[in-house]
């Protein structure tokens, strides 16, 4: 029989476990149950169909197209956001007049409401009254107006840019926190030994920043995969399904096609994929650097 001293830690964490179970596990269980039924719309009942919804999804070209778009979406956002955030973090880690103000205002694009972000960029990229197209034409980048949301590939690339612009300040702050933990003495010693800026970056900054980048990889992937608001407000998954990622497909299936159970099945499959990725990435990050 366990002594009260051994039971006390479990008593302290029990409320948190119950709260997380009610907030996360119970809705997931309900989604699994819903995916095994044939419910058409919210509030209606349906018959039990087992794995029929999953079999239908695995043979659906639209599902696989959306899954591929979600993968491309995550990868392109990860690359662009990392490059933007790394450049901004390295700049803000330097000493120059106004650096404190710059560090404060870097979060501006992150704290702006999504609806405002969408309105700003919709106006900037507009073919009638926007300023991006005239600037590109005057600089010779393009010779005629371009519809940034008119073609699937162009719309997808534009959405990646806007979403990266929206979220890279958050990653910048995390990288900046990692950079500030690197001892300045290492850079001074490297300068004395004659190491240039590139050598200092590859031999000091990048290796010591790698743990922070690993954590950001996991968090950024999960956040980017679940982005819905920017895509829906700007293109609604179009044109011609060119930006219909899995979150958009889930919404369309549930609330436009009135197939709640199929939407739940898509959500369950996406959740299982993200959980598997998180577990694998976390275990990989927990290994010693020499064992990776």
C-alpha positions in Angstrom: 0.0 0.0 0.0 1.4 3.4 -1.0 2.1 5.9 1.7 0.5 9.3 1.7 3.8 10.8 0.8 3.8 8.8 -2.5 0.2 9.6 -3.3 0.6 13.4 -2.7 2.3 14.1 -6.1 -0.5 12.3 -8.0 -3.1 14.3 -6.0 -1.4 17.6 -7.1 -1.4 16.7 -10.9 -4.8 15.0 -10.9 -6.7 18.3 -11.5 -4.5 19.1 -14.5 -4.9 15.6 -15.9 -8.7 15.8 -15.5 -8.8 19.2 -17.2 -6.6 18.0 -20.1 -8.8 14.9 -20.5 -11.9 16.9 -20.6 -10.4 19.5 -23.0 -8.5 17.2 -25.4 -9.1 13.5 -25.0 -12.9 13.6 -24.7 -13.5 15.7 -27.9 -11.1 13.4 -29.8 -13.0 10.3 -28.6 -16.2 11.9 -29.7 -14.7 12.7 -33.1 -13.7 9.0 -33.5 -17.2 7.9 -32.6 -18.7 10.4 -35.1 -16.3 9.2 -37.8 -17.7 5.6 -37.5 -21.3 6.8 -38.1 -23.2 8.3 -41.0 -24.1 11.7 -39.6 -25.0 14.3 -42.3 -25.4 17.5 -40.4 -25.0 18.9 -36.8 -27.7 17.7 -34.4 -28.9 14.8 -36.5 -28.5 11.1 -35.8 -26.9 8.5 -38.0 -26.4 4.8 -38.4 -23.3 2.9 -37.5 -21.1 2.4 -40.6 -17.8 1.3 -39.1 -14.8 2.0 -41.2 -16.8 2.9 -44.4 -15.9 6.6 -44.1 -12.1 5.8 -43.9 -12.3 3.4 -46.8 -14.0 6.1 -48.9 -11.4 8.7 -48.0 -8.5 6.4 -48.8 -9.9 6.1 -52.3 -10.8 9.7 -52.7 -8.5 11.8 -55.1 -9.7 15.0 -53.4 -8.4 13.8 -50.0 -5.0 12.8 -51.3 -4.7 16.1 -53.2 -5.5 18.0 -50.0 -3.1 15.9 -48.1 -0.3 16.6 -50.6 -1.1 20.3 -50.5 -1.0 20.3 -46.7 2.5 18.7 -46.9 3.7 21.2 -49.4 2.1 24.0 -47.4 4.0 22.9 -44.2 7.3 22.5 -46.0 7.2 25.8 -47.9 6.1 27.7 -44.8 8.8 26.1 -42.7 11.6 27.1 -45.1 10.4 30.6 -45.7 9.5 31.3 -42.0 12.9 29.9 -40.9 14.8 32.0 -43.3 12.9 35.2 -42.5 13.1 34.6 -38.7 16.8 33.6 -38.8 17.7 36.8 -40.7 15.6 39.0 -38.3 17.0 37.3 -35.2 20.6 37.7 -36.3 20.0 41.4 -37.0 18.2 42.0 -33.7 21.0 40.2 -31.8 23.4 42.9 -32.8 24.0 46.2 -30.9 22.8 49.3 -32.8 20.7 52.4 -31.9 17.1 51.5 -31.5 17.6 47.7 -31.2 15.2 47.6 -28.2 12.5 49.4 -30.1 13.0 47.0 -33.1 12.8 44.0 -30.8 9.5 45.3 -29.5 7.9 46.2 -32.8 9.0 42.9 -34.5 5.9 41.3 -32.9 3.6 43.8 -34.6 2.7 41.5 -37.5 2.0 38.7 -35.1 -0.4 40.5 -32.8 -2.5 42.0 -35.6 -5.8 40.2 -35.9 -6.0 37.8 -38.8 -9.0 39.6 -40.4 -6.9 42.8 -40.5 -4.0 41.0 -42.1 -6.2 39.6 -44.7 -7.7 43.0 -45.5 -4.3 44.6 -45.8 -2.8 42.0 -48.1 -6.0 41.7 -50.2 -5.7 45.4 -50.9 -2.0 45.3 -51.5 -2.2 42.5 -54.1 -5.4 43.8 -55.7 -5.4 44.3 -59.4 -7.4 47.5 -59.0 -5.9 50.0 -56.6 -3.2 47.8 -55.0 0.3 49.0 -54.8 2.2 45.8 -55.3 1.5 45.3 -59.0 2.4 49.0 -60.0 5.7 48.7 -58.1 6.6 45.4 -59.8 5.8 46.8 -63.2 7.8 50.0 -62.6 10.8 48.0 -61.5 10.6 45.7 -64.5 9.8 42.5 -62.6 6.6 42.0 -64.5 5.3 43.6 -67.8 1.6 43.3 -67.2 -0.8 43.0 -64.2 -0.8 39.6 -62.5 -3.7 38.2 -60.6 -2.1 36.9 -57.4 -5.2 35.0 -56.4 -6.4 34.1 -59.9 -4.3 30.9 -60.6 -3.9 27.9 -58.3 0.0 28.0 -58.1 0.2 31.8 -57.8 -2.6 31.8 -55.1 -0.8 29.1 -53.2 2.5 30.9 -53.3 0.9 34.1 -52.3 -0.8 32.5 -49.3 2.5 31.0 -48.2 4.1 34.4 -48.3 1.3 36.0 -46.3 1.2 33.3 -43.7 5.0 33.4 -43.3 4.9 37.2 -42.9 2.2 36.6 -40.3 4.0 34.1 -38.2 7.8 34.7 -38.6 8.0 37.2 -35.8 7.0 34.5 -33.3 9.8 32.3 -34.5 12.1 35.3 -34.5 11.5 35.8 -30.8 12.2 32.2 -30.1 15.4 32.3 -32.1 16.4 35.5 -30.5 16.0 33.9 -27.1 18.3 31.1 -28.2 20.9 33.5 -29.6 21.0 35.5 -26.3 22.0 32.3 -24.5 25.1 31.8 -26.5 28.1 33.2 -24.6 29.7 36.3 -26.2 33.1 35.0 -25.1 32.9 32.3 -27.9 32.5 35.0 -30.6 35.4 37.1 -29.1 37.7 34.0 -29.0 36.7 33.2 -32.6 37.5 36.7 -33.8 40.9 36.6 -32.1 41.6 33.3 -33.9 40.8 35.0 -37.2 37.4 33.4 -37.8 35.2 35.4 -40.2 31.5 36.0 -40.0 30.6 32.8 -41.9 32.9 30.7 -39.8 31.5 32.1 -36.6 28.0 31.4 -37.8 28.6 27.8 -39.0 30.9 26.8 -36.1 29.2 28.6 -33.2 25.8 30.1 -33.9 24.2 27.3 -35.9 25.3 24.3 -33.7 24.3 26.1 -30.5 21.0 27.3 -32.0 20.1 23.8 -33.3 18.1 22.7 -30.2 16.0 25.8 -30.4 15.4 25.2 -34.1 14.4 21.6 -33.4 11.7 22.7 -31.0 10.5 25.3 -33.4 10.4 22.7 -36.2 7.8 20.7 -34.2 5.8 23.7 -33.0 5.9 25.4 -36.4 4.8 22.2 -38.2 1.8 21.7 -36.0 0.8 25.4 -36.2 1.3 25.6 -40.0 -0.6 22.4 -40.7 -3.7 23.7 -38.9 -3.8 27.1 -40.5 -7.4 27.7 -41.8 -8.4 31.3 -41.3 -5.9 33.0 -43.7 -6.6 30.4 -46.5 -10.3 30.5 -46.1 -10.6 34.3 -45.9 -8.4 34.9 -48.9 -9.2 32.1 -51.3 -11.7 29.8 -49.6 -9.6 26.9 -50.9 -9.6 28.0 -54.5 -9.1 28.7 -57.2 -9.9 25.3 -58.6 -8.9 23.7 -55.3 -5.4 25.1 -55.5 -5.3 25.9 -51.8 -7.6 23.3 -50.4 -5.5 22.0 -47.6 -6.9 19.4 -45.1 -8.4 21.9 -42.7 -10.2 23.6 -45.5 -11.4 20.2 -46.8 -12.7 19.3 -43.3 -14.7 22.6 -43.2 -16.1 22.1 -46.7 -17.0 18.5 -46.1 -18.7 19.3 -42.8 -20.5 22.6 -43.4 -20.9 22.8 -47.2 -21.4 19.2 -48.2 -23.1 18.3 -44.9 -21.1 15.1 -44.3 -20.1 15.5 -40.7 -18.9 11.9 -40.3 -16.6 12.1 -43.3 -15.2 15.4 -42.0 -14.6 13.7 -38.6 -12.8 10.9 -40.3 -10.5 13.4 -42.1 -9.9 15.2 -38.8 -9.0 11.9 -37.0 -6.6 10.9 -39.8 -4.9 14.3 -39.7 -4.7 14.1 -35.9 -3.0 10.7 -36.0 -0.5 11.9 -38.6 0.4 15.0 -36.5 0.6 12.9 -33.3 3.0 10.4 -35.0 5.1 13.3 -36.3 5.2 14.9 -32.8 6.2 11.7 -31.1 9.0 10.9 -33.7 10.3 14.4 -33.7 10.3 14.7 -29.9 12.2 11.4 -29.5 14.7 12.5 -32.2 15.3 15.8 -30.4 15.7 14.0 -27.1 18.6 11.9 -28.4 22.2 13.2 -27.9 23.5 15.3 -30.9 26.1 12.7 -31.7 23.4 10.0 -32.0 21.2 11.8 -34.4 
